[in-house]
Amino acid sequence: MADILWSIQAIRILGVTTDGQRLYVGEIVRRTGVNESLVRNIVSRLRSYGIMDSVMETLAEAEARGGGNPRRYYWLTDRGRTFASEISDAVTASRPPTPVLERVPSRAS
């Protein structure tokens, strides 16, 4: 589980889904910059771990939003929100207290 959940791409996906919105793959791709096939792979694995859940919209819902094929929407489960919070805390704790460039002495002219 750790291999997929600690990848930068997986962390980006967790980050854009923490606000409780239901997002479809195209929206996740736009928000994260992660390619579509990788997003599909990651959300599939996150679903298998109980971190995310999904629902397929009905044809009527697709028509109500303007047509097109029905979309599958993804969101974090309660377990996923807890996990995303733990990941966020771990990433924040691993950051240096000040940016590295601010600690590098400047050259005298």
TILOBA-710688 format. One record per residue: residue in three letters; x, y, z of N, C-alpha, C in turn; residue number from 0. Coordinates in nm, 2 decimals. Layout:
// TILOBA-710688
REC martor    n.u    n.v    n.w   ca.u   ca.v   ca.w    c.u    c.v    c.w mivex
REC    ALA      X      Y      Z      X      Y      Z      X      Y      Z   NUM
...
// end
This chain:
// TILOBA-710688
REC martor    n.u    n.v    n.w   ca.u   ca.v   ca.w    c.u    c.v    c.w mivex
REC    MET   0.08  -0.12   0.00   0.00   0.00   0.00   0.09   0.12   0.00     0
REC    ALA   0.20   0.12   0.07   0.28   0.24   0.08   0.33   0.29  -0.05     1
REC    ASP   0.36   0.20  -0.14   0.42   0.24  -0.27   0.33   0.34  -0.34     2
REC    ILE   0.20   0.31  -0.35   0.12   0.40  -0.43   0.08   0.52  -0.34     3
REC    LEU   0.06   0.50  -0.21   0.00   0.61  -0.13   0.11   0.72  -0.10     4
REC    TRP   0.23   0.69  -0.12   0.33   0.79  -0.09   0.39   0.85  -0.21     5
REC    SER   0.34   0.82  -0.33   0.39   0.88  -0.45   0.34   1.03  -0.45     6
REC    ILE   0.42   1.11  -0.52   0.38   1.25  -0.53   0.25   1.27  -0.60     7
REC    GLN   0.23   1.19  -0.70   0.10   1.19  -0.77  -0.02   1.16  -0.69     8
REC    ALA   0.00   1.05  -0.60  -0.11   1.01  -0.51  -0.14   1.12  -0.41     9
REC    ILE  -0.03   1.19  -0.36  -0.05   1.29  -0.26  -0.12   1.41  -0.33    10
REC    ARG  -0.09   1.44  -0.45  -0.16   1.55  -0.52  -0.31   1.52  -0.54    11
REC    ILE  -0.34   1.39  -0.57  -0.48   1.35  -0.58  -0.55   1.36  -0.45    12
REC    LEU  -0.48   1.31  -0.34  -0.54   1.33  -0.21  -0.57   1.48  -0.18    13
REC    GLY  -0.47   1.56  -0.21  -0.48   1.70  -0.18  -0.60   1.77  -0.25    14
REC    VAL  -0.63   1.73  -0.37  -0.74   1.80  -0.44  -0.88   1.74  -0.41    15
REC    THR  -0.88   1.63  -0.34  -1.01   1.57  -0.30  -1.04   1.59  -0.15    16
REC    THR  -0.96   1.66  -0.08  -0.99   1.68   0.07  -1.10   1.77   0.10    17
REC    ASP  -1.15   1.85   0.00  -1.25   1.95   0.04  -1.39   1.89   0.03    18
REC    GLY  -1.40   1.76   0.01  -1.53   1.69   0.01  -1.61   1.69  -0.12    19
REC    GLN  -1.55   1.76  -0.22  -1.62   1.76  -0.35  -1.61   1.62  -0.42    20
REC    ARG  -1.70   1.59  -0.50  -1.70   1.47  -0.59  -1.64   1.52  -0.72    21
REC    LEU  -1.53   1.46  -0.76  -1.46   1.50  -0.88  -1.45   1.38  -0.98    22
REC    TYR  -1.46   1.41  -1.11  -1.44   1.31  -1.21  -1.30   1.31  -1.25    23
REC    VAL  -1.25   1.21  -1.32  -1.11   1.20  -1.36  -1.06   1.32  -1.43    24
REC    GLY  -1.13   1.38  -1.53  -1.09   1.49  -1.60  -1.06   1.61  -1.51    25
REC    GLU  -1.14   1.63  -1.41  -1.12   1.74  -1.32  -1.00   1.72  -1.23    26
REC    ILE  -0.98   1.59  -1.19  -0.86   1.56  -1.11  -0.73   1.58  -1.19    27
REC    VAL  -0.74   1.55  -1.32  -0.63   1.57  -1.41  -0.60   1.72  -1.42    28
REC    ARG  -0.70   1.80  -1.44  -0.68   1.95  -1.45  -0.62   2.01  -1.32    29
REC    ARG  -0.67   1.96  -1.21  -0.62   2.02  -1.08  -0.48   1.97  -1.04    30
REC    THR  -0.44   1.85  -1.08  -0.32   1.80  -1.04  -0.20   1.80  -1.14    31
REC    GLY  -0.24   1.80  -1.27  -0.14   1.79  -1.37  -0.09   1.65  -1.39    32
REC    VAL  -0.15   1.55  -1.33  -0.11   1.41  -1.34  -0.19   1.35  -1.46    33
REC    ASN  -0.12   1.27  -1.54  -0.19   1.22  -1.67  -0.30   1.13  -1.63    34
REC    GLU  -0.40   1.12  -1.73  -0.52   1.06  -1.70  -0.51   0.91  -1.67    35
REC    SER  -0.42   0.84  -1.74  -0.41   0.69  -1.71  -0.35   0.67  -1.57    36
REC    LEU  -0.26   0.76  -1.53  -0.21   0.74  -1.39  -0.31   0.78  -1.29    37
REC    VAL  -0.39   0.88  -1.31  -0.50   0.92  -1.22  -0.60   0.80  -1.21    38
REC    ARG  -0.63   0.74  -1.32  -0.73   0.62  -1.31  -0.66   0.51  -1.23    39
REC    ASN  -0.54   0.48  -1.25  -0.47   0.38  -1.18  -0.47   0.41  -1.03    40
REC    ILE  -0.43   0.53  -0.99  -0.42   0.56  -0.85  -0.56   0.56  -0.78    41
REC    VAL  -0.66   0.62  -0.84  -0.79   0.62  -0.78  -0.85   0.48  -0.77    42
REC    SER  -0.81   0.40  -0.86  -0.86   0.26  -0.85  -0.79   0.19  -0.73    43
REC    ARG  -0.66   0.21  -0.71  -0.60   0.15  -0.60  -0.64   0.22  -0.47    44
REC    LEU  -0.67   0.35  -0.47  -0.72   0.41  -0.34  -0.85   0.36  -0.31    45
REC    ARG  -0.94   0.33  -0.41  -1.07   0.27  -0.38  -1.05   0.13  -0.32    46
REC    SER  -0.96   0.06  -0.37  -0.94  -0.08  -0.32  -0.89  -0.08  -0.18    47
REC    TYR  -0.82   0.03  -0.13  -0.78   0.04   0.01  -0.89   0.11   0.10    48
REC    GLY  -1.00   0.15   0.04  -1.10   0.21   0.12  -1.07   0.36   0.14    49
REC    ILE  -0.98   0.42   0.07  -0.94   0.56   0.09  -1.04   0.65   0.01    50
REC    MET  -1.08   0.60  -0.11  -1.17   0.68  -0.19  -1.29   0.59  -0.22    51
REC    ASP  -1.40   0.65  -0.26  -1.52   0.58  -0.31  -1.56   0.65  -0.44    52
REC    SER  -1.65   0.59  -0.51  -1.70   0.65  -0.64  -1.84   0.61  -0.66    53
REC    VAL  -1.90   0.69  -0.76  -2.03   0.66  -0.81  -2.04   0.70  -0.95    54
REC    MET  -2.11   0.63  -1.03  -2.13   0.66  -1.17  -2.26   0.74  -1.18    55
REC    GLU  -2.25   0.85  -1.25  -2.37   0.93  -1.26  -2.47   0.86  -1.36    56
REC    THR  -2.59   0.89  -1.35  -2.69   0.83  -1.44  -2.70   0.90  -1.57    57
REC    LEU  -2.76   0.84  -1.67  -2.77   0.91  -1.80  -2.85   1.04  -1.78    58
REC    ALA  -2.95   1.04  -1.70  -3.03   1.16  -1.67  -2.95   1.27  -1.61    59
REC    GLU  -2.86   1.23  -1.52  -2.77   1.33  -1.46  -2.67   1.39  -1.56    60
REC    ALA  -2.62   1.30  -1.65  -2.53   1.35  -1.76  -2.60   1.44  -1.85    61
REC    GLU  -2.73   1.41  -1.89  -2.80   1.50  -1.97  -2.83   1.63  -1.91    62
REC    ALA  -2.86   1.63  -1.77  -2.89   1.75  -1.70  -2.77   1.85  -1.69    63
REC    ARG  -2.65   1.80  -1.70  -2.53   1.88  -1.70  -2.49   1.93  -1.84    64
REC    GLY  -2.57   1.88  -1.94  -2.54   1.93  -2.07  -2.50   1.82  -2.17    65
REC    GLY  -2.52   1.70  -2.13  -2.49   1.59  -2.22  -2.35   1.52  -2.21    66
REC    GLY  -2.32   1.44  -2.30  -2.20   1.36  -2.29  -2.22   1.23  -2.22    67
REC    ASN  -2.11   1.16  -2.21  -2.12   1.03  -2.14  -2.13   1.05  -1.99    68
REC    PRO  -2.19   0.95  -1.92  -2.20   0.96  -1.78  -2.05   0.96  -1.72    69
REC    ARG  -2.03   1.03  -1.61  -1.90   1.03  -1.55  -1.90   0.96  -1.42    70
REC    ARG  -1.78   0.90  -1.38  -1.77   0.84  -1.25  -1.70   0.95  -1.16    71
REC    TYR  -1.77   0.98  -1.05  -1.72   1.08  -0.96  -1.65   1.01  -0.84    72
REC    TYR  -1.54   1.07  -0.79  -1.46   1.01  -0.68  -1.46   1.11  -0.56    73
REC    TRP  -1.45   1.06  -0.44  -1.43   1.14  -0.32  -1.36   1.06  -0.22    74
REC    LEU  -1.31   1.13  -0.12  -1.25   1.06   0.00  -1.35   1.00   0.09    75
REC    THR  -1.33   0.89   0.14  -1.41   0.83   0.25  -1.36   0.89   0.38    76
REC    ASP  -1.43   0.86   0.49  -1.39   0.90   0.62  -1.25   0.85   0.65    77
REC    ARG  -1.22   0.73   0.62  -1.08   0.67   0.63  -0.99   0.75   0.54    78
REC    GLY  -1.03   0.79   0.42  -0.94   0.86   0.33  -0.91   1.00   0.38    79
REC    ARG  -1.01   1.07   0.44  -0.99   1.20   0.50  -0.89   1.20   0.62    80
REC    THR  -0.90   1.09   0.70  -0.81   1.07   0.81  -0.67   1.05   0.75    81
REC    PHE  -0.66   0.96   0.65  -0.53   0.93   0.59  -0.47   1.05   0.53    82
REC    ALA  -0.55   1.13   0.45  -0.50   1.25   0.39  -0.45   1.35   0.49    83
REC    SER  -0.51   1.36   0.60  -0.47   1.45   0.71  -0.34   1.41   0.76    84
REC    GLU  -0.32   1.28   0.78  -0.19   1.22   0.83  -0.08   1.25   0.73    85
REC    ILE  -0.11   1.23   0.61  -0.01   1.25   0.50   0.03   1.40   0.50    86
REC    SER  -0.07   1.49   0.51  -0.04   1.63   0.51   0.04   1.67   0.63    87
REC    ASP   0.01   1.62   0.75   0.09   1.64   0.87   0.24   1.59   0.85    88
REC    ALA   0.25   1.47   0.79   0.39   1.42   0.77   0.47   1.50   0.67    89
REC    VAL   0.40   1.55   0.56   0.47   1.63   0.47   0.51   1.76   0.53    90
REC    THR   0.42   1.82   0.60   0.44   1.95   0.67   0.56   1.94   0.77    91
REC    ALA   0.56   1.83   0.84   0.66   1.81   0.94   0.80   1.79   0.88    92
REC    SER   0.80   1.74   0.76   0.93   1.71   0.69   0.99   1.84   0.62    93
REC    ARG   0.92   1.95   0.62   0.97   2.07   0.56   1.06   2.14   0.65    94
REC    PRO   1.17   2.20   0.59   1.26   2.28   0.67   1.19   2.40   0.73    95
REC    PRO   1.22   2.45   0.84   1.15   2.56   0.90   1.17   2.69   0.82    96
REC    THR   1.27   2.71   0.75   1.29   2.82   0.66   1.33   2.77   0.52    97
REC    PRO   1.30   2.84   0.41   1.34   2.79   0.28   1.49   2.78   0.27    98
REC    VAL   1.54   2.68   0.21   1.68   2.65   0.20   1.76   2.77   0.14    99
REC    LEU   1.70   2.84   0.04   1.77   2.95  -0.02   1.79   3.07   0.08   100
REC    GLU   1.70   3.08   0.17   1.72   3.19   0.27   1.84   3.16   0.37   101
REC    ARG   1.88   3.04   0.38   1.99   3.00   0.47   2.12   3.01   0.40   102
REC    VAL   2.13   3.02   0.27   2.25   3.02   0.20   2.31   3.16   0.20   103
REC    PRO   2.43   3.18   0.25   2.49   3.31   0.26   2.50   3.37   0.11   104
REC    SER   2.47   3.50   0.10   2.49   3.56  -0.03   2.64   3.59  -0.05   105
REC    ARG   2.68   3.60  -0.18   2.81   3.64  -0.21   2.83   3.79  -0.20   106
REC    ALA   2.94   3.82  -0.15   2.97   3.97  -0.14   3.01   4.02  -0.28   107
REC    SER   2.96   4.13  -0.31   2.99   4.19  -0.44   3.13   4.26  -0.45   108
// end
